[in-house]
Structure formats: structure tokens, C-alpha cells
Amino acid sequence: MGMKFVRGMSSVTRRNRIKNPAKSGSTGSTWDSKGSNTEVVFMGFLVGNDFIPHLPEMHIHEGALPILYKTYISVMPQMDGYINEGGTLNLKRFEKYMESLSSFDLEQFQETNADLKYFEGKTGRRPNEKERHSYKKQIKENGANPSPPETSLEKLVRESKEMIDTSSLSSNSDSTDSEDDRDDDGMLMDEFSQHKRNYYMNKLEYEKVNGEVLRSQAEGYVRAIQWNLNYYYNGVCSWSWYYPHNYAPYISDIKNFADLKLEFDLAKPFRPFEQLLAVLPAAR
């Protein structure tokens, strides 16, 4: 069952996330099957439903659920109870869980970005949106870099470059490699930040992305999770609430919300006739 869900995830992420789940330990609380089931319900919201979109790159058919579960297992010993307390979101525990899950963002970007750079190196140009989507899909399905066959000229250039690189090794290569690694890490984080900035500007249509925008995104998503929990466990807590975006924020940006005040205005539901009018397309 587990491998069925995980098959679509790229090999490095799959290996890091599924291998060696956290060892059992004392949580300071009694864990039972009923309580565990409520946590499964909560985690199901993170892959999207009728009310909220899925988190970026968190697709059920690409192995998202095992990652959510394994992350929960790893962080569970650090918590003193459930995240979902009978329909009420425990913000401190939720924040701890999201903090642990946030490494998924960078892992996915690192793998996809490396593969897209490989594509650019092979073709001499950046992939367009359609090619990018198709290439990412091939990576997840095949677990390898899909590429066109290497021509004789490309093979000659590659072998020549390898010979030059090998002959140019020096005694101080270790220190140079260390400096290069630090430079690469900094460059990776810069590229990741730019990638997320483009996501918010293109998908969520912000003109600029700053701390206020990211804070609003985090609070809006946490509020959406709480509304869903209320809806499932205690009934509608607000008839006027809706999630205002078609896309969710990145996991690594959903942070610093433990002190958020979650209050809803109950308002009133639509009357049947108003409901029918609401689903009609806009008049032209």
C-alpha cells in the first residue's frame, strides 16, 4: 500500500522521507486509535479538498500522504498531545509539525531545479512552461534525468571536458570544494527564494512579495485549516468565510503563527434562491 502512494515521488525525496521512520518514544500523553484517526483527518486537509487547495507539490498521486504521515511520526515524540483536538487546531503543535515538514519544499526544489538545469544544459535554452511541466512529470515517473540521445560531437566534447577537469586537480582541491559548497548552498537558497517569489507573483498575482504578504498567506492558510476542522467536527463556524486564493503558500512560509487568534463571524447562509443565483456564471 505504502509503495503505491510513493511511486511518483522522486528517488531522493522518497528515500529520505520513507526510510528510517522515527523510533517510538514517550510523548507525555496517551495515544489511542481514535485520537490518531483525528490526526489522519487533519493531515488529509493538507493535500486539498473542496474548500482549500493542496500545498505546493503535495499531490496524493505523487506520494504526498506517506510523507505527511512519516513527518508526523518523526515529530510526534516532541509533542505533548494531538494537533487536532476534537476540531480545534493546537497552533503550537501544528507549527512544530509544519516546521519539520518545511524541509520538503527545499528538497523538491533542489531536485527539480537540478534536473531543469540539466535540461537547459542539454538543449541550450530554458524550458517553456509546457516543457517544464512535462519534464517534471517524467522525472517523477522515471526517477532519472530524461534527455535526448547524445550525439557523437556531444560525446567528444563531454569526454574532452572530463579529461581537462581531471588533469586540473590540485592539492588544495579539498578547501576549494568546501568553498564551492558554501557558494552553492547560498546560490541554492537565493534561487529557492526567487522561485517562491515568482510563484506568489504569478499564481497569486501579487505585485511584490514581502514579509507582510507572507504573513498574510500563512495566517490565511492556518485559518482555512481551522475552518475545515470546525466544519467536520462541530459544524459551520462561519457561513461567509472562504479561502480567497486558488493556490496555497509554500510550507516553509507557513510559520510563526502559534499566537494567531482564530475567530470567525458566523454570519448567515444563503437562502436557496440566492444559492442558485450564486452558482450562475457572471452576466456579460
Secondary structure, DSSP 8 states (H G I E B T S, - for coil): -HHHHHTTS-HHHHHHHHSS-------SS---HHHHHHHHHHHHHTT--SSS---TT--GGGTHHHHHHHHHHHHGGG-SS-SEETTEE-HHHHHHHHHHHTHHHHHHHHHHHHHHHHHHHHHSS---HHHHHHHHHHHHHHSS-------HHHHHHHHHHHHHHHHT--TTHHHHHHHHHHHHHHHHHHHHHHHHHHHHHHHS--SS--HHHHHHHHHHHHHHHHHHHHHHHT--S-SS-----SS---GGG--S-TT------------HHHHHHHTS----
